[in-house]
Amino acid sequence: MKAEMEKLFSCLNKYKEKAVARKNAYGLDPRPLEAEEVNCLFSGLKLDGLESKKFKIFKLERLDKLLLRLISQEIKRGTFPASHAKAEGLAQIIKEAVIRDQENQYLSSHKALKLLADMKGGAATSRLVDLFAKEIHRDQIIEILKETVLVTKSDFEKLVELAAENSYFKKKIDELMLSWSYRDFAENWELKPEYEGLSLRVGDNITTGHLSPSKNANSRTDQPRHAQFVMDGRDDEENFWERLNELKEEGTNVFFTAGRALGEGSSRKSATYTMQQLLGRPVKGEPEKKKGGVVVAKSFAPIFKESLVASGILPLEADTSEIEEGDKLKVKLEAKKILVNDSTELDIKLPIDYKLKKIAAGGMTYFDAGNELQTMALAYCRENGIKTGAVKTPAEENVVREDSKPPQTLAQKIVAYNRLDGKDTILPGETAQVKMRGAFSQDTTGPMTMDEYQSMAGGDFGAEFVVQSLCHTGECPSSSERDTHKFLHDFVTERGGVCLQTGEGIIHTIGNRFVLPTDVIVGGDSHTRTPRGVSFPAASDIVAGVMKYGKQDLTMDESVKVKFTGRPPAGITARDLVSALVIYADKTVGKDVYNGRIIEMEGLEFLSSDERYILTNAVAERSASAGVVPSDELTIETIKENLQYLKSRPDADSSPSVKNTIKAIEEYLEAPVLFEADADAEYAAEIEIPLEELSEPLVAKPHHPDNVAPISEVQGEEIDEVYIGSCVGGDLKSIKEAAEVIDGHQIPQDVNVVVGPASRDIYEELIVDGTMAKLTHAGATVIMPGCGLCMGNKRRIGSGSTAFTTTTRNYQSRIGPSDSRTYLGSAQVAGCVAVLGHIPSKEEYFKLYK
């Protein structure tokens, strides 16, 4: 007994050491308990005399009370290892009490059952079903399960098997299934009619990089810690925390009130976590979690807005020009108004009703799980002759049948092809459950995605393919990042996915090889924009949901049609066409026309698949929800090449994701489907871009990708950092043409030139064809394939530097300190900059371009 007590105190002392260090360093509460610690606590509950001993972490507590507090409050819900350890420990206490008539002296079986119920499903569900099967607290467990939505398919199937065993089980399980069919678990999922709070006012163009700085990406799963970095690099918001705390001292809720374009950027889920930490209320029984909150902005980046909804935060669009710091705000949902200081009334735009229901449920974790559970329960009731009346799932309630078939855009045809409700069309604003064949995950958002997956009680992947990359942190990883790589590899491959090796390639570059023209996919990177099919970047919880279910509810956006005509002059590249999207929209309907819409691009038949991807990728910076290009015979040839790539992978015979995709491609090639928009399809706007008018390369000036200008406007600007790489600048053609410009010149010593191929096979080709030698002989550094400088988490530029890069974004502080500046452009222009040390004139460019 003495040894067991010493072991308990050793465990508690280690926990205390971490807790005190964290409090001293960051002023934060301890991290959630790990599985080993949970097991130690339950072992401790078997010891005598705990009530006579005390232990101090931050305050002196009686030992038995301390153990029960930690077990009750400091363990994550879901299917984390610690969640399983807690559920198993509680179930053992219950079984010991009932089967052996031995109540635990510190934790009664009834209290243990309540704690098991408070876990809200996940790891607890299988233990509850097991206890029910053993006829332990069976009536109470049925009542608990009625309120539980995190039920895995295997747990559900176990209940079905039990119902077939005897009449009593069937009676209780039929009762349970009927309750689930009627959504009794959602009885309290309601929004309040009014919300009140004080305004925390921030400016325009607050990006996700300001809310979740990429240089601190390694802390993203530590939500309270990561929130402490908010507004780092946004100099005009440097006193943010002081202002927030002052408002909170007034004893009311705080509303985050922003200007235009809130949430552009790639870190939308971690930015949402920050919002929850700033605005939300603590969740009882779940450490570090907060829920709720109201965000008001003049306009949102659509991915970020979706992320807020998925997390149960209420996003409201309003003209915030008249709202100041500290203003008293009252939101009236039914009237769709905000009252400012009890006097000024502003109109607000609410999310659609379906999304309001999701917010009321606390976000998508419980909402989607509830929908899936209801669907399975309704099927059970139909099979067993149990009448459920006209009850429908929220997805079924959204299905509207038209009298005639409406014309469809290209994006609408692809999405409608994947509807799961039998309807073969979809209109803007319509929400439908859609099959999503696959999901992409990358390594800076991957840990959050896998946390979300465990929070929603995920088992084996339900999507046909999942591709995880290590491209953002593969270069020069720390020991903790290498630990993360191993965790991601094991987590993904054990559940049927593919984990790319470090240096194998950027997530989109490799992941696109899994995608068909008929596919709808999602990815945890904002540049998940495939050159075929339609792809939607999404927050980690949405990606996790697709991984789990292989489907997702999708609200169809409007499309903007962009028609490219003619051919561009020699030296004008796909990257210049990206900037042309901005210029010609600005000339006609305004560049904000793309916000929240799908950009459908026609007239690009002359571009390769890689170049088409550069165009679809670029819609991220336009704040568009997606970008599509019609597939054609070139697409078919690319798919055939991708099939050979997949068959040559070392995991071709072992990975379910690879095997599923090989099969899908082979079946597709037997009868290819190539969608085109209907001639009379309706668009929010139509823009024509005459390519012959593009007489010189275009670049984006600091600090926004939409800040586009011809190079003649910025010629002569001195540059000390050049980066040629990323998913849209690291393709084979771009690097080879940049090398042709550089070949035969010596890069000035005060210009740092780095080249980052997008994938390993591109890297190898650069070696074989001599391109690598041309670059290195001139003084460039060629790094391992990956994201390189693009995100600014591993590589960064120096203070006061001016960079010219082929990366996707040039927001202030993204790839360097706030006093650095970044220009964006093509690899060919970047090659000229590397040679000259400045942005070339039009004449210099065409002289050097070969």
N, C-alpha and C positions, 0 to 999 in steps of 0.2 A: 504493500500500500504506500509506503514511503517513497518508493521509486516512482510510482505513478503520480504522486503529488508533486515530486520534483520535476517530472516531465511536464506537468501542467504549468507549473510556475516558469519553467524554461520557455515554454511556448508563449506565455503571457508577457514575459520580459522581452522577448524578441519583438512581439507585436508592439509593446510599449516603446521600445527603442525607435521603431519606425514611426510610430505615431507622434512621439515628442519631436523627433527630428523634422518631421513634416510641418508640425505646428510652428516650430521655431523658425524654419526656413521660409514658409509661405503663409503662415497663419491659417492653415486649412485643417479640417478634420481628417482622421485616418482614412486610407484607402479601404475598400471593401475587403472582407476576409477571403483568404484563399482556401482551397479544399483541405489542405493539410491542417490548417489552423482550425477549420470547422470540425474536422475529425477529432482533433485534440480536445476541443471544448466538450464534445459529446462524451469522450472518454472520461473527462473530468466530472461530468454529471453522475458517473457511477461511483464516485468516491464518497466516503463518509466524512463528516465534519466540515464541509465547506462553509456552513453558516457561522462557524466560529473563527473563520479566517477572513482577512481583508487584503485588498490589493488596490494600489493607486496607479492609474494611468494619468488622468488629469485631476481626478478627485478620488478620495478614499471610498471604496465600495465594498460591501460584504461580498465575499467571493462567489457564493451561489447566485446572488443578484446580478453580479457582473457577467457571469457566464450566460445567464438567461437574457440579459440586455444585448449582449453581442450576437447571440443566436437570433434574437427577435429582430434586431435593427441593422445589423452590419453585414448582411449577406445579400448578394444580388438575386433577383428573381429570374426565372427563365430556365435554360438548360446549361448553364455554366457548370464546370466541375464543382464549384462551391455550392451551387444550387442543388446538385445531385447529392452532395454530402449532407446538406441540411435536410433534404427530403428523406433520405435514407435514415439519418439519425432520429428524426421525429417518428418515422414509421416503426423503427425498432422499439422505441419507447412505448408506442401504442400496442404493438404486438406482445411485448413483454407483460404489459399490464393485463391484457385480456387473456392471452393464451396461458401464461404462467402465473397469473394473478399476482404480479409483482409491480406495483406502482413505483415509479421513480420518485424518490423523496423530495426532489426539487421541482420536477416538472410532471404534472399529472397527465394522464393519457388524454383527458378532455382538453387540457390546455395545449398539449402537443397537436391534437387534431385541429384546434383553432389556428395554431401557427402554420400548420400544413395548408389550411384553407386560405390563410393570409398570403401564401405564396402565389396565389392567383393562377395556378396551373403550371405548365412547363414541367419541370422535374417532379413536381408534386403530383401531377395527374396520374402517372403510372403507379405511384405508391397508393394513391387513393383507390384506383381500380383494383390493385392487388388486395388491399384491405377489404374492399367490397366483396371480392371473389372469395375471401376467407370468412365472409359474413361477420366482419368486425365493424361495428358502428355503421351498419349498412344503410339504415334510414337517414342518418345524419350525412353520410357521404353522398347519397343521391341529392340531398338538398345543397350540399357544397358544390357538386358538379353542375347543378343547374345554373350557378353563378360563375362557372368557369368557362373560358373560351379558348385558352391555350391548351388545346387537346390535339395531340399528334394523330396522324392517320392510324398508326399502329395501336395507340390507346383506344381509338374509336373502334377499330376492328376487334380488339379484345372484348369490348363491351358487347359487340354483336355476337361473338362466340359465346359469351356468358349467357346471353338471352336465349340461346338455343339449348342450354344445359338443363334448366328447370323452369317451372312456371312462375316461381316467386321472382327469380332473376328477371324473367321476361316482363313481368308486370311492372317492376320498378324501372327497368331500362326503357320500356315503352313510355312510361311516364316522363322519364328524363328526355327521351328523343322528342316527345311532343313539346316539352318546355323549350328545348333548343330550337325546334322548328318555329315556334312562336317568338323567338328572340327575347325570352324573359330576362336573359342576362343583360339586355340593353335597356332595361326599364328606366335606369337613372342616367342614360346617356343624353343629356340635354344641355343646351347652352343657356346661360342666363339672359334675360331680355335686355339687361343694361350692364355696362361695365364702366367703372370710374377709376381715374388715375391722374397722375401728374405727368406732364410732358417732359421727357428727356430729349431735347432737340439736337439733332445732328444735321450735317450738311448734305449736299448732293454727292452722288457717285461714291457712296460708302460701299466698298467692295467686300466680298467675302474674305479677301486677303487682309482687310483692315479688321474684320471681326475675328478672323482666324489666321494670323500671320503664318505664311508657309515656312519661314525659317524656324518656327517652333512646332512644326508638324509632328514631331516625335512625341508631343504631349497630348495629342488630340483625344486619346481614349481616357485621359485623366481630365474629365470635363471641368471641374473646379479650377484646377491648375491652369489649363489652357485658357480659360476665360480671363485670367489675370493679364494676358498679353493683348487684350482687345485694344484696338486703335494704335498699336505700335506701328510707327511709320506714317501715321496720319497726324502731322504736326498741329493742325488746327483743332484737333480733338485730344490734345495731350493731357488735359486735366479731366478726362472723362470720368475716372473712378471717383474723384472728389465730388463732382457734380451729381453722380448717381447716388452716392452715399448721403449727400445733403438732402436729396429728394426723398430718399427712403426714411430718413430721420423724421420726416413730417408725418410718418405713420400711415401711408396709403400706398396703393399700387403705383407702379411706374410704367408709363407707355413709352415705347421707343418710337420717336417721331422723326422721320427722315424726309429728305427731298427727293430728287429724281434718281432713278436707276439704282435703287437699293439692292445690293446682293449680286452684282455682276462678279464673275470670277468662278474659281473651280472648287472652293472649299465649302460648299454649301451646307453639308451636314455638320461639320465642326463649327461653322458659323451659327448654325441653328442651335447646337449645344450651348454655345456662348449666350445666345438669346435666352435660352431656358435658364441658364445660371443667373443671368442679369435680372430677368423679369418674373420667373416662375416661383411657385410655392413648393417647398420640400414635400416629397412623397413619403408618407409614413411607412416604415418598414422596408424601405429600399434606399440604401446609402447613395449619396451623390446625385440622385435623380431629383429633378424639379419638373413641374408640369404647369401648363397654362402660359398666359402672357398675351399681350396685344401689341402689334406692330402696325404703325400707320406710316404710309409713304405716298409720295406723289406718283411714283411708279416703281415696280419691282422687276428684277430679272426673273423670268418665269420659273427657272429651275429652283431658285431660292424660295420663291413663293410656294411652290409645290412642297419643298422641304419643310417650310413652316407648318403647312397644313398637315403633312404626314406626321409631324411631331406634336400636333395638338395646340399649336399657337395660332391665334386669330390674326390674319393679315388683312388690313383694310386699305383701300386706295382712296385718297382724298387730296384735295388741293391744300397742302400743308403750309402754303406761303404765309398764312395768317397765324400759324401756331408758333408760339415762342417757348423758350425754356421755362418750366415751372407752371405753365398754364394748366388750369384744371379742365380735364376732358371728361365728358360723359358720352359713351357710345350707346345709341338706341338702335338695336338691331332691326326691329320690326319697321321702324320709320326710316331706316338707312340714313341716319344722321349722326353727326358728332356735334355736341354742344360744347363750345369753348368758353370757359369762364362764365357759364350760365347766361351767355348773351349771344355770341355769334354762332350761327348754325351752319354746318357744312354738310354737303352730300357725301356719302361714302359708297364705294362699290364693294359688295360682299363677294366672297367665293360662292360658287353655285351651291345649291341645296345639298347635293350629294357630298360635297366637300365639307359643308357645315356639319353634316352628320358625322363625318370622320373626325372633325375637330372635337365634337361633343363626346366622342368615344375616348378622347385623350390621344388620338393619333391613329396611325394605320396599324400598329401592332395588334391592338385588340379589335379594331374595326374589321380588318381583313381576316383575322382569325375567326371572328364571329360570323362573318359571311361564309367562310369555308365550312365552319361547323354547322351552320344552319343548312347549307346545301347538302352536306352528308346526312344530316338528320332527316331532312325532307325526303331524300332518296330512301332512307330506312323506312320511313312511315309509308311511303308508296308501296314498297316491297312487302310490307307486313299488313297492308290493308288498314292502316290507321288514318283516319280522316283529318286533314289539316285545313280544310276550307280553301279559301283563295289566297292564303298567305304567300308572299313572295319575298325573295331576298332583295336588298337594296339595288343590286345590279339588274335584277329582272324588272323591278319597278321603273327603271330608266328606259326600257326598250319601247320605242315608238315605231309603229308600223305606218308607212306612207302608202297612199293609194296607188302611186306610180313610182317607178324607180328613178330617183334623182340622179342627175349627172354627177360624176365623181372626179376629183383631182387625182393625181398620181398617189399622193400620200393617203388619201381616203381609200383608194382601192387596195393598197397594201394592208392598211389597218383592218378594213372590212373583211379582207380575205382571212384574217386571223380571229374574227369574232367567234365567241363560244356559245352564242345564244341563237344561232341559226339564221340571223339576219346577214345579208351580203352587201349592205351599204352602210355608210355612216356619215353624218352631217356635222359641221362645226357646232360645238356646244353639247353634242350628244356624248354621254358616258356609256361605255360598254366594257364588259370583261373580254380581254383579248389574250390569246395565246402569245407568250413571249418565249421564243425558242431558246434564247440564251442570255447570258449576262457577263459583262466584263467587270473585273475588280482590279484596282491597282494598290500599291503597297502603302501609300500614305492615308488612303481612306479604307483600305482592306481591314485593318484591325477594328475600325468602327463598324464596318459591315458585318464582320464575324461576331462582334458584340451584339449587334442588332439581331443577327441570325439566332444567336443563343437566347436573346431576350424574347424572341417570338417562338421559341421551342422548336427550332428547325432540326430535322434529322438528315437523312440522305437528300441530296439535291433533287428537286422536282423538275427543274429546267433541263432541257436536253443537253445543253452544254454550259459550263462555267469556266471562264478563263481568268486566272489570277496572274498578275505580273509582279515583278520586283524591280520595275524600271525607274521608279522615282528615287529610290534609296540604294540602288545596287552599286553605284559608284562611291567608293570610299565610305562604306558603312561603318558605324560604330558597333561595338559588341552588342549593345541592346538592339540595334537594327538587325544584326545577323540573327539574334534570337527571334525577332519578329519574323524574319524570312522563314526560319524553320517552322515557327508556329503556323504561318500562312500556308506553307507547303503541306504540312501534315493535315491541317484542318480541311483544306480544299480537296486534296487527293483522297483522303479517307471518305469523303462524301461524294466522290465521283467526278470531281473537277480536274482541271489541268492547271498546274502551277509552272509558269515559265521560269527558267533559270536566270540568275543575274547575268546580264549581258546578252540574253537571248533576243530581247527586243522590247520596244514600247508597246504597251497594252493594245492600242488601236491598230498599230502596224501589224502585229501578229493576230490579234483577235479578229480583225476584218477578214482573215482567211477562213474563218468559220462561218461566214455570213452569206446567205442566199438572197436573191432579189425579192423573194416573198416573205422575208423575215421581218419581225418586229423584235428589237432587242433593247436592253438598257445597259448602262455602264456607270460605274462610280467615278468617272472622270468627265468633266464638262465637254471634253473633245471626243466623246463617244459619238462619232458622226460617220457612219459607214457610207461608202460610195455606191452602195446598192441596198435594197430594202429600205427600211426606215429605222433609225435608232434614236433613242432618247436618253440623254444624260440624266442621272437621278441621284438623289441623296442615298446614303448608305442603307437606310431602312427600306427604301423602295427597292434598291438592288437586292437586298436580303430577301424581301418578299418574293421577288421574281425567282431568285435561287430556290426558295422553298416551294413555291406553288407552281412555277412555270407559267404563270399568268399574272395579270394585274388589271385593275380597272383603269381605263384611260379615257380622258375627256378630249375629244377631237378638237384640235385648233384649226383656225382658218389658215389658208395658204396665200402666199404672195408669189405670183409668177414672174420670174426673171428670164427674159429671152435674150440670149446672146446671138448677135447676127454677124455674119462675115467671119473673117479670120484676123487675128492680131498680127501686127508687123513683127518681123524677126527681132528677137530680143525682148519682146513683151511676153511675160510668163504667166503661168496659172496664178502665181502669187499677186501679180498686178491685177488680174481679174477679180481677186478677192477685194482689193481696194476699190475697184470699179463698182462693186456692189454698193459701196457707201456713196461714191460721187454721184452716180446716176439716180439713186434714191433721193439724195439731197436736192438734186436738180428738179425733180418731178413731184414726188408725193411726200418727201421728208424722210430722213433716215430712220426715224422712230417707227416707221411702218413695219419693220421686221419684228419688233418687240413682241414676244409671245406667240409668234406665228411660224408656220413652216415655210421655208423658202424652197420653191420648186424651180429648178434651173434647167432650161432647155438650150439646145444649140451647142452642146459641148462634145459632140461626137468625135471631134478631132483630138481630144485629150485622152491620155492614157488613164488607166484605173487609178494610179497614184496621183495624177494631176486632178482627177475628178475628186479624189479624197481631199485634196488641198481646198477645193471649193466647198465641199460639204462641211469640212472641219471649220471653215471660216464663219459659219453661221453662229457659232458659239459667241463670237465677239459682237455679233449683231443682236445679241439677246434673243435670238430665234429659238423656238423649241426644238426644231429639227431642220435638216436640209436633205433634199432628195434630188437625184438625177435619174432620168430614165435609163434602164438597163437595155443593152443591145448585144449584138454578136461579140463585140469586144469583151463584154461582161462574161459571156459564156466561156470564152477562151481563158479569161482570168480564173473563173471557177474551176476549170479543168486543171490549171496549174496549181490551184489551191488544193485540189483533191490529191495530186501527187505529193504536195508538201505534207499533207496530213498522213498519207500512207507511209511516208518516210520517217515520221516522227518515231522516236524510240518507245513512246507509250501508245502507239497505234493499236496494239493488240490488248492493252491492259486498261486504258483509261475509258470509262463509259462516255465521257464527253467527246473524245476523239472518235470512238467507234460510232456513236450516235450521229456525229456530223458526217463521217464518211458515208454512212448509210443514207442520210438525208440528201447529200450532194448527188450520190449515184441515182437515187430515185428522181431527183429534180432533173438531172441531165437526160433521163429517159423521155421526159415530156416537159421541156422548159416553159416557164410562164414568164412573159415579159410584159409588164403592165405599162400602159400609157394613159395619160389623162384624157378624159372625154373632151371633145372639141368644144362643147358648151358648158364645161365645168365653170363654177363660179369662184372668183378669187377676191380677196380683200383689196388687192391692187395688182396692176400689171406694169412691169418696168422693162424697157428695151435698152440693151447696151450694144451699140454699134462698135464692134471691136476694132475696126480700122481707124477709129478716132483716137485710140490710145497711142499717142506718138512718143511717149517716154515713160519710163518706170515710175511707179507710185510708191510712196513710203508713208508709214504712220509716224507722226511726230509724238514726242512726249506730251501727256501721260495717258493716252487712250488710243486703242486701235482704230477708232473712228476718226481720229484727228489726221485725216489723209491729205497728202499734198504731192504734187509732182516733184521729182528730184531737183528740178531747176530751182524750186523755191527754197530748198535747204542745201544746195550745193556749197561745198567748201566747209561745211560743219566738221570740225576736227573730232576724230574718233580714237579712243584708246583701247576699246574692247570690241572684238568681233566674234560672234558665235554663229556657226553654220551647222544647224542640226534641228532636233525636235521632230515630232511626227509630221510636220509640214515643211521642214527644211532639211530633213535628214534622209530623204529618199535618194535612190541611186542617181537619178538624172540630175537632181539639184546639186548634189555634191560633185559629180563629175564635171558639170558645166562651170561651177565655181572654181574647180581645180584647173580647168582650161584657161580661165581668166588669170589665175595666179601663176600658172606654169611659166617659168623663165624669169620671174621677178623675185626679189628678195623682200620679204615683209619687214617694214621698219621695226627696229628693236623696241620702240616705245608703244607698239601696237601688239596687244595680246590676241592671237587668233586661235580659236579652238573649234574643232570639227567633231560633231557627235553623230555618227550614223544611227539610223532608226532601228536597225536590226542586225543580228550577227551575220546573216547571209549577205547583206549589203556591205558590211565590214570586210567580209572575206573577198567579195568581188572587187572592192577597192584595192586590195592587196594584189590580186591576180592580174588586174588590167593596168597596174602601174600608177593608178590615181593616188594611192597612199604615198608613194615616193614623191610625186610632184608636190603634194601638200607639205610633207615633212622637210623636204629639201629647201622649200621656200621659207620655212620657219614656223609653220603651223603645228599645233598639237592635236593629234587625233586620239580621242578618248573612247572608252568602251561604249558599246551601244546602250542607249537609254535616254532619259529625258534631259540629262545634263543641266544646262543653265535655266531651262524653261520655267521651272517652278520656283527656283531660287531657294530651295531648301538645302541642297548639297553644295552646288557651285553658286557663287555670288560675285558681283563686281565690286570694285572698291569705292571709297568715299569720293564724291565729286567726279566720278567717271562718267563718260558718255559712251554708250554702247550702240553698236548696230548689230541686230540679231535677226535670225529667221524664225524666232519663236512666235508664240501666239499672242502674247499680251505685253503691254509696256506700262502697266499701272505703276504709279509712284510707289516705291519701296518693294516692288515685287521681286526684282532680282538684285537689288542693292539698296544702300541707305537712301533716305528720303532726298538727299541732295544729288543723287545720281540721276542720269537721264538715259532713256532707251528709245532708239528708232527701230522700226520694224520694216522689213522688206524682203525681197527675193534673195536666194543664195547667189544669184548672178551679180546682183548689186553688191552683196556682202563681199564677194570676191574682189570687186573693184576697190571697195573700202579697205580691204586688207592690204592691197598693193599701194594705195595712195595715202592712207592714213586720214582720209577725209571722205565725205560723201561726194561722189563724182558729179560733175555737170552732165548734162545730156550728151554733150559731145564726147566727154571723157568716157562715159559708159559705152557708147556704141563703138568707140575706137578700141576699147579693151575687150568688149564682148566678142566672142568668136563663134 
